[in-house]
């Protein structure tokens, strides 16, 4: 996806832009009616808006709703795919971050001791 918009004067279709404004983490971000939330964020030069557990930045990846990399909260609705949801004037968007795990080591998988059980019963 490109963060650029087609300017009204060079739009062959002749659309008339209807501006809208959403807030993202309390900051106003301007967009155009018909854009997805991801489109509004990309046009505002925000390429990443969440972090995964490792701290790596995440934003839009596939752009078609398959990968779930662009999750945001809209109002009270969590886990909204920003690439699929059209922005509405006044939307309050909150970015989501997965907190890194601390002090959680993976549990070892239980293994059977094959040699110990081989000699039993004889």
SERO-4910 file (N, C-alpha, C, O; in steps of 0.05 Angstrom, whole numbers):
BEGIN
 pado doro    nc1    nc2    nc3   cac1   cac2   cac3    cc1    cc2    cc3    oc1    oc2    oc3
  Unk    A     17    -24      0      0      0      0     17     25      0     38     26     13
  Unk    A      8     44    -14     23     69    -15     11     89      4    -14     91      6
  Unk    A     27    105     18     16    125     36      7    150     21     -2    169     33
  Unk    A      8    150     -6      1    174    -21    -28    173    -31    -39    152    -36
  Unk    A    -40    197    -32    -68    199    -42    -67    212    -70    -48    226    -77
  Unk    A    -87    206    -86    -90    219   -112   -101    247   -107   -122    250    -94
  Unk    A    -87    267   -116    -96    295   -113   -121    300   -129   -125    288   -151
  Unk    A   -139    316   -119   -165    321   -132   -162    331   -161   -177    323   -178
  Unk    A   -142    349   -165   -138    360   -192   -128    340   -213   -130    344   -237
  Unk    A   -116    318   -203   -106    298   -222   -122    272   -221   -114    252   -233
  Unk    A   -145    272   -208   -162    249   -206   -179    246   -231   -197    262   -236
  Unk    A   -174    225   -247   -189    221   -272   -218    214   -267   -235    219   -285
  Unk    A   -225    204   -244   -252    197   -238   -269    221   -230   -293    221   -233
  Unk    A   -256    242   -221   -270    267   -214   -283    266   -187   -304    279   -183
  Unk    A   -272    252   -168   -283    250   -141   -281    277   -127   -264    293   -133
  Unk    A   -299    282   -109   -299    305    -92   -292    295    -64   -307    280    -52
  Unk    A   -269    304    -54   -260    295    -28   -278    307     -6   -283    331     -6
  Unk    A   -286    290     12   -301    298     36   -283    293     60   -278    270     67
  Unk    A   -272    314     72   -253    309     94   -267    298    118   -290    302    123
  Unk    A   -251    283    134   -260    273    159   -237    274    178   -214    277    170
  Unk    A   -243    272    204   -222    273    224   -227    251    245   -249    248    255
  Unk    A   -206    235    250   -208    215    271   -187    222    291   -169    238    286
  Unk    A   -189    210    315   -167    214    335   -154    187    338   -167    166    340
  Unk    A   -127    188    339   -112    164    343    -95    168    368    -77    185    368
  Unk    A   -101    153    389    -88    157    415    -89    186    424    -70    196    435
  Unk    A   -112    198    419   -117    225    428   -108    247    409   -114    271    414
  Unk    A    -94    240    388    -84    260    369   -102    261    344   -108    239    334
  Unk    A   -109    284    334   -126    286    310   -110    278    285    -87    286    282
  Unk    A   -123    262    268   -112    254    243   -133    259    221   -155    249    224
  Unk    A   -126    274    200   -145    280    179   -144    259    157   -123    248    151
  Unk    A   -167    254    146   -170    235    124   -191    244    105   -202    266    107
  Unk    A   -198    226     87   -218    231     66   -239    209     69   -233    185     73
  Unk    A   -264    216     67   -286    197     68   -281    175     47   -275    180     24
  Unk    A   -285    150     56   -280    127     39   -254    113     45   -251     90     37
  Unk    A   -236    126     58   -211    113     66   -215     94     89   -232     98    106
  Unk    A   -199     73     89   -199     56    113   -183     70    134   -169     89    129
  Unk    A   -185     59    159   -169     70    180   -139     68    173   -123     86    178
  Unk    A   -131     45    162   -103     41    154    -96     62    133    -74     72    133
  Unk    A   -114     67    114   -108     87     93   -104    115    105    -86    130     96
  Unk    A   -120    122    124   -117    148    138    -90    150    152    -76    170    150
  Unk    A    -83    128    166    -57    128    180    -34    128    161    -14    143    166
  Unk    A    -35    113    139    -13    113    120    -10    140    106     12    150    102
  Unk    A    -33    153    100    -32    179     87    -20    200    106    -10    221     97
  Unk    A    -22    195    132    -11    213    152     18    205    159     29    214    179
  Unk    A     30    188    143     58    179    146     62    163    171     84    162    182
  Unk    A     41    149    181     44    131    203     44    103    192     23     91    186
  Unk    A     68     91    190     71     65    178     68     42    197     63     19    189
  Unk    A     71     48    223     68     27    244     52     40    267     56     63    274
  Unk    A     34     24    278     18     35    300     13     15    323     -4     19    340
  Unk    A     28     -7    323     27    -24    346     54    -39    347     70    -39    328
  Unk    A     59    -52    369     83    -68    372     76    -96    382     57    -99    398
  Unk    A     90   -115    372     85   -142    381    101   -148    406    116   -130    415
  Unk    A     99   -171    417    112   -177    443    142   -173    443    153   -165    463
  Unk    A    154   -178    420    183   -174    418    191   -144    417    215   -138    419
  Unk    A    172   -127    412    177    -98    409    179    -90    380    181    -66    375
  Unk    A    176   -108    362    178   -102    333    153    -86    325    131    -92    333
  Unk    A    157    -64    309    134    -48    301    117    -63    281    126    -78    264
  Unk    A     91    -58    282     71    -70    264     52    -49    254     45    -30    268
  Unk    A     44    -52    229     24    -35    217      8    -52    197      0    -74    204
  Unk    A      4    -41    174    -10    -57    153     10    -74    139     33    -66    133
  Unk    A      3    -99    134     21   -118    120      8   -127     94     18   -121     72
  Unk    A    -15   -141     96    -27   -152     72    -47   -132     59    -50   -132     35
  Unk    A    -60   -117     76    -79    -97     66   -106   -109     57   -122    -94     47
  Unk    A   -110   -134     62   -136   -147     54   -149   -162     77   -168   -177     72
  Unk    A   -140   -158    101   -154   -170    124   -146   -198    131   -161   -211    146
  Unk    A   -125   -208    120   -117   -236    125    -97   -239    148    -99   -258    163
  Unk    A    -79   -220    151    -56   -225    169    -60   -214    197    -45   -223    215
  Unk    A    -79   -197    202    -84   -186    229    -61   -170    241    -60   -167    265
  Unk    A    -44   -159    224    -21   -143    234    -30   -114    241    -16   -100    256
  Unk    A    -53   -105    230    -61    -77    233    -82    -73    254    -97    -53    252
  Unk    A    -84    -90    274   -105    -88    294   -104    -62    310    -83    -53    318
  Unk    A   -128    -50    314   -131    -26    330   -157    -30    346   -172    -49    342
  Unk    A   -162    -11    365   -187    -10    379   -201     14    369   -190     36    368
  Unk    A   -227     11    361   -243     34    352   -266     37    372   -283     19    374
  Unk    A   -266     59    387   -286     62    408   -281     41    429   -259     40    441
  Unk    A   -300     24    434   -298      2    453   -293    -25    440   -291    -45    454
  Unk    A   -291    -25    414   -288    -50    399   -258    -56    394   -245    -42    379
  Unk    A   -249    -78    407   -220    -86    404   -216   -103    379   -235   -114    368
  Unk    A   -192   -105    371   -183   -123    350   -197   -117    323   -206   -135    309
  Unk    A   -199    -92    317   -210    -84    291   -188    -83    271   -167    -71    276
  Unk    A   -192    -96    247   -172    -95    226   -173    -68    212   -193    -62    198
  Unk    A   -153    -51    216   -153    -24    205   -154    -23    175   -164     -4    163
  Unk    A   -145    -44    162   -146    -45    132   -174    -51    122   -179    -47     98
  Unk    A   -191    -61    139   -218    -68    130   -239    -49    139   -261    -48    127
  Unk    A   -234    -33    159   -254    -15    171   -252     13    158   -231     25    160
  Unk    A   -274     22    146   -274     49    136   -275     69    159   -289     65    178
  Unk    A   -259     90    156   -258    111    177   -283    127    176   -294    133    154
  Unk    A   -294    133    199   -317    150    201   -309    175    217   -294    174    236
  Unk    A   -320    198    208   -314    223    221   -319    220    251   -341    213    260
  Unk    A   -299    227    267   -302    226    296   -294    199    309   -294    197    334
  Unk    A   -285    180    293   -276    154    305   -254    159    325   -235    175    320
  Unk    A   -255    146    348   -234    147    368   -219    120    366   -228    100    374
  Unk    A   -195    122    355   -178     98    350   -156     97    371   -143    117    376
  Unk    A   -153     74    382   -131     69    402   -114     47    391   -124     26    383
  Unk    A    -88     52    391    -70     31    381    -67      9    402    -71     14    426
  Unk    A    -60    -14    394    -57    -37    412    -28    -46    412    -15    -46    392
  Unk    A    -19    -53    436      8    -63    439      7    -88    456     -6    -89    477
  Unk    A     21   -108    447     23   -132    463     47   -129    481     69   -125    472
  Unk    A     42   -130    507     63   -127    526     83   -150    525     74   -173    522
  Unk    A    108   -145    528    127   -167    528    123   -185    552    117   -175    574
  Unk    A    127   -210    548    125   -229    570    149   -226    588    172   -224    579
  Unk    A    145   -226    614    167   -224    633    165   -247    653    143   -252    664
  Unk    A    187   -261    657    188   -282    677    173   -307    669    168   -324    687
  Unk    A    165   -310    645    150   -333    636    168   -350    618    171   -344    594
  Unk    A    180   -370    629    196   -388    613    178   -410    603    160   -419    618
  Unk    A    182   -419    578    164   -441    569    168   -466    585    190   -473    593
  Unk    A    146   -480    590    147   -505    605    160   -526    588    154   -528    564
  Unk    A    178   -542    600    190   -564    584    169   -585    578    151   -590    594
  Unk    A    171   -596    554    151   -616    547    157   -642    562    181   -649    564
  Unk    A    137   -656    571    142   -681    586    153   -703    567    142   -707    545
  Unk    A    174   -716    575    186   -737    558    186   -763    574    191   -763    598
  Unk    A    182   -783    560    184   -809    573    212   -819    570    225   -815    550
  Unk    A    222   -832    591    248   -843    590    245   -872    579    237   -890    594
  Unk    A    251   -875    554    246   -901    540    264   -922    552    255   -945    556
  Unk    A    289   -916    559    307   -936    569    298   -946    597    302   -970    602
  Unk    A    287   -930    613    278   -938    640    255   -957    639    253   -975    655
  Unk    A    237   -953    619    214   -971    618    219   -996    602    202  -1015    604
  Unk    A    241   -998    588    246  -1021    571    252  -1046    587    244  -1068    579
  Unk    A    265  -1043    611    272  -1066    626    251  -1075    646    256  -1094    661
  Unk    A    228  -1061    648    208  -1068    667    193  -1093    659    189  -1098    636
  Unk    A    186  -1109    679    169  -1133    675    184  -1157    665    171  -1177    659
  Unk    A    210  -1157    664    225  -1180    655    240  -1193    677    254  -1213    673
***
